[in-house]
C-alpha cells in the first residue's frame, strides 16, 4: 500500500559551474533530532534523516518552503527497524552481495559505524 512507503526529505539545487559551463545537480538529505531508536545508534550527534510517509511527503511538497519546517520531525520509533551492518559493507574486496550483509540489530553490539 502507498502508506507503507517511507521517503527521505531533502533539498536540491541546479547551478552552472562557472569554469566549465556544466550544469551541476546537488542534493542533500535533511536531518532532524534522533528518535529514541536512532539516538542509541547515532549516539554522538543524535540526529537522523527526516523520514516521511508517502502521504505526508506529498503534503510536504505541496507546502510553501516556510510551512515545510513543520514536517521536519523525528520519525516515530515504530515506523523503522534497526539492523546492524556487517563489516563486509566497508570491505571493498569482499563479495557484498550475500545474505549475511544485513544482520538483526542487537543491544550488545558495539554501535560504531566502522
Buried (B, 14 or more C-beta within 10 A) or exposed (E): EEEEEBBBBEEEEEEEEEEEEEEEEEEEEBBBEBBEBBBBBBEEEBBBBBBBBEEBBEBBEEEEEEEBEEBBBBBEEEBEEBEBEBEBEEEEEEEEEEEEBEEEBEEEEEEEEE
